[in-house]
Amino acid sequence: MISIPSLFVCGLLLAQVPAQTPEAPTTAGPRVSAPTPSWGPRARQVAFHGTILDAAGKPLANATIAPYWFTPSKSGRGRGRASSAPIGPLGLASANVPLITDASGSFSGTFVVTSDTTISLTAFDASGKLGGSTVVSLKKTMEPVVLRLKPLVMVQSRFRMKDAGQKTPPVSLMFSQYANFQNLEASAQVPVVPGKYTVGIVGADIISQDRQIIIPEGKDTFDLGEIPLTLAPSLVSGKTTIAFDSRTMNGQKITFPKSYPKKLVMIDFWATWCMPCMAEVPNLVKTYEALHDRGFEILGVTLDLENSGQKVRSVAKAKGMTWPQIYDGKGWKAAIAQSYGVTGIPAAFLVDGDTGEIVAAGNDLRGERLAPTIEAALSRKFGKK
């Protein structure tokens, strides 16, 4: 499964394509995974090097450098927001990080990548008072990276549940193209480089709106204010699904689930950039073709970003995904995904079109369990074939 938090080291293991939950970096330094030999034929090593300077422009020893942001650089896939940066099979595979500058402020390292990729290298001095980040493109021939650090600003944040009776859980605070700060309590301070950011909040079953901020230079602190949080709905078998009105990419009006009387419909959250999603497609197509005549329908909801509509159409046509697709170009902030509390894909819910009851969800709708789960549900609803 691909999940919302910024992707730190994304292991592209193609054998079984398990649900993936990539690790995110913390303020204590990045988590490192050893390179894996099964990156595939497109993988290649990219060497990079550079120099870290202090605020006065002098070489800085013992600075820590790590990649905190990965995004494919072509076709606009995944640009712009920490909460919607896909990697899938397109991006960074592994890196020997973190790196430490030597006495001359220099550093060097290698990445294993599966396509031309851009990342944000983020650096901090040993005291934790200076920091900086710069976006670089991992090409075959790398230009030296020169990064001048700035005094960090302590960003203050306060989180509260909209429902006063609910306890505020630990959350992650994400600053686009910079860093993630994990396991924050109801009130927290984090060190951030001055600049313009999209700030996202992620937590277990948490829904919160992104916000745009500008952190000015020359300040010691910046108050992010109070951030309201909402618990995502608990959608499991036996619960009632969330109704919505929308239109498909072909203009068909959908009133879910009422548009599917005498049917079982699977609402499938996916994206063209999501490797586990695309790995599920052949099995999904096979099951759909085998069981469609018995009353099985699929409604796709794609989390692709803006200006990706033609790509969604092309991929769906090429892969035989003949069922309707809903696309609003908002990525992780897609309206229906937000209402369902989707924080990882692929995600699917099998719904009875007459009652609105969720018949199955989660891993029962993936891999070898998909067809038997749907067949059993069809038999319960309509009787055995």
N, C-alpha and C positions, 0 to 999 in steps of 0.2 A: 504494500500500500504506500502511495505517496501521500505525505501529510504536510500540513501547512508550514511548520517551522522551517526557517532557512536551512538549506541542506549543507551539512558540513563535509562528510565523506560519504559519498553515495556509492555503495558496492553494487555494480551492475551484474549480478549473478543471474545468468540466463537459463540455467538448467530447469528449475521448477518455478521461477518467478514468484517467490513467496510475497506475502503482504509486507511492504517495506515501511519502516518508520525510522527515517534517517535521524541521526543524532544532530543536535545543534550545539554550538560552542557556548561556553559560559565565561563569566568574568575571570575565572581562575585559569583560563587557558583552554585551548581546543582539545577535543578528544581525537585520538588518532587511531585509525585502522590500518593494519598492514596491507600493502598492495596484494591483490589477489590475481592469480595467473589467468583467470577466465574472463578477461575484459572483452574478448572478441576481436575479430580481425581488423576493426577500425581503430583500435586503441594505438596510441603512440605516446612517447615520452617527450615532454617539453622542458627544456632547461631554462631557468630564469635567474637573474641576479640584480642587485641594486644596492642603494645606499640609503640609510635613514639619517636625517639631519634633525638637530634639536631646533627649538624655536628661534634661535639666533642664526641658524643656518650652518652650524658646525656638525661634523660627523658624530654620531651618537653610538656609543658601545653598549652592549647588553640590552638592546631593544628587542622586543618579541614581535615577530611577524607571523600572521596566519591568514588564510583565506576565509572570509566570513560570508561571502555572497557568491553564488554561482548562477549564471544564466547563459543559455545559448545566445550567440551574438547575431545569428542570421534570422531573417524573416520576422523579426519582432517577437520571437517566441520567448515569453517569460520576462520581458523587460519591465523594470520600473518599480516593483513593490516587493518588499520582503515577504508579504503574505501570499504572494502568488508566483513565486519563482520556481518553475519546473526544471528538473534536470532530466529525469527519465534516461533513455539511452543516448541522449544528445550531449551530455555535459561532462563534468569533471568526474573522473573515476577514483583517483587517489592522489595523495600528496604526502611528501615526507615533511610534515609540519608538526609543531611550530618550529620556526627558525629563530636563531639568536644572532644579532650582529656582532662582528668581531671588534677589535680595538679601533679599526679605521671606519667603523660604522657600516661595513659591507656585509651582505648576506647572499647566499645562493641556494638553489634547490631545484627539484624536478617535480613535474606533475605528470600523471598519466591521464590523458584525455581521449574522448571518443569522437570529438568534432572540434572545430574552431569554437572557442568558448571565451567569454569574458568573465572576470572575477573581480572582486574588490579585496585588495590586500589591506588588512588593518594592522596597525602597529601601535605599540605602547612602550614608553620608556620604563626602566626598572622601578622607578619610584611610583608609577601609576598616575603621575600628574600631567603627562603629555601624551597625546594620541593623535592618530590621523589615519586616513584611508584614501586609496586611489584605485580607480578602475583600470585594469590592464587587460589586454587581449592576448590569450595564449596562442601565439602563432609559432610556426616552425622556427622562425628567426626572431628572437625576442630582443627588444630594445632594453637597455638598463632602466630599472625602476628607481626614481629618485623621489623620496617622500619626506617632506618637512613637517614635523609634528607641531601641534598647537596646544596651548593650555586647555585642559579638559574642563568642562562645565558639569557640575553635579546637578543632574536632572531629578527633581522631586516628583513623585507620583503617589496617588492614593487611589485605591480600588475599593469599590463597594458594590454589593449586590443590589439590584433594583428592588428585589423582594427583601425587606428588612429582616425577615425570619430566616434567611439563608446565610450560612457562614461563607465568607470570602475564601476561596481556595487559592493555593499558590498559582501564580501565572507567569508567563514569559512575556517580556516587553521587547518588541522587535523594532529596530531602527533600520530603515531600508538602506542597503548598500553599506552597512556599518557593522552592526553586531546584534546579537540576542543576549538578553539577560534573563536567566532562568530562575525558577523557584522563588519569585518575589512574594513577599507577604503583603498585607493590606496597605502598608505604607513603606516606601522604599526610595533610595537614592542610587542612581547609577551614573558613572562617568561617561560623558558623550562629547565628541568633537563638535565644535560649533559648525552649523550648516543647516541645510534644508532637508527634512526627512518626512517620509510617511511612517507613522507609528502604528504598529499593530499589536494587539494583545491576544495571546493564545493560552488556553488552559484546558483541562479536561472538561469537556461538555460546556465550554464557555462561548458565549456569543458577545462580541463587542465591535463597534464600528471603528474603522481606521480613521486617523486624523492627520492632517497636514500641519507641520510646525516648522518654525525657523528659530534655531537657537543662536543668538547673537554672540559675537566675540566680546571679550572684555568683561564678562560677568563670571562670578564664582558659582552662582546657582541659577536654575531656571525651573519655574514651577509649571509642571504639566497639568496641574489641576486634578480634580476628582474625576475618575473614569468609571462610569456605571457599567456593570456586568450583568448578563442574563444567562441563566442556565439553559442549554439546548434541551429540546424535548427528548424524553426517553422513548425512543421508537424501537420496540421489540415486538416479537410475535405476540398476537393477542391484543395489542394496543390499536387504537384507531389512527389511521394515517392523517396527515395534514392536508386539507383541501386547498386547492389553488386554481386560479384562472390564468391561462397563458396562451401563447400562440407558438406553433412550431415554425421551423425555418421555411416551411412551404406555405405558411399563412393559415394553417388549420387552427381553429380555436379549440382549446382544450379546457374543459372544466373537470378537474381531477378530484375524485375518481369517477364522477358521474358520467363522463364520456365513455366509460367502459362497462356498460350493463352486460350481465351474463358473461363476463370475462374475468380472467385473472391477469392483471397487468403488473409488470415489473418496471419500476422506475429505477433507471440505471444512471448513476452519476459517474462521469468519466471525462477524459480529455485526450486529444491526439498526442500530447506530449508525455502522457503517463505510460510508462513501460508496462507495469502490471495490468493496466486497463487494456492496452493493445494486445497483450498476451492472452487475455480472456476472450477476445473477439471471436476467434475461430470456433471455440466451444459454444459461445453465445449464439452465433449464426446457426450452427448445427442444431442446437436445441430449439431455437425459434422455428426453423424450417420443419422440424419433426413434430412439434407440438402446437403450432399456430392454428391448425385446423380444429384442434380440440378446445380452443378458447384461450390460448396463451398469447398475450400481447406484451410488447416492450415499448416504453417511452424513455428515450435518452435525454439526459440533461448534461450538456457539455460545459466543462469549466475552462474552456479555452478563452484566451484573452481577446481584446478588441482587435478588429481587422483580421480575424482568423476564420471568418465565416466560410470563405471559399475553400480553405484547407479542410475544415470540418466536412463540407459537402464532398470534397474529393476523396478524403479518407473513407467516409461512410460508403460511398459508391464503390471504391476499389475493394473494400473488405466485405461487401455484401450486406451491409447494415441497412436493411430496407425499411426499418421502422422509423417513426417520426423522431425528430431531434428538436430540443429547445435550446437556444443559444442566445445569451444576452451580452456576451463579450466582457463580463466582469470578473472572470476567473473565480477565485475562492469566494468572492463577494457576490456571486450569482444569486439572484433573489431567492430562487427555490432552494438552492443549497444552504443558504443562510437560514431559511425557515425550518429546514430539516436538521440543522446543526451539523452539517457535514464538515468534518475536519480532516478527512483522508479519503482517497479514492484508489481503486474502485469501491463504490458503495452502492448497495442495491436493496430495495424493499419490494417484496411480492405482495400485492394488494388485491383484495376481493373488490371488484368494481361495483358490486351491488351493496355491500355492507360497509366498505371502507376499512375493513379489518386488515391489519398487517398479518399475512399468513406465514411469511418467512423473511429472514433478513440475515445480513452478515455472511459468514463463511458458508452457510447452507446454499448460498446463491453464487458460489464460485467453484471452478474446477470440476472434479468428478462428482461433486455433490449437487451440482446445479440441476441436471436433467432429472435425477431421481426425486429431488425435492419438489420440482414443479409437477412431475407426473403424479406424485402422491397427492399434491394439493388439488390437481384437476380431478382425480378420482374421488376425493372427498366432496368436491363441489358438484360434480356432474355424474358421479358413479363411474365404475370401472368401464374401460373401453371394451 
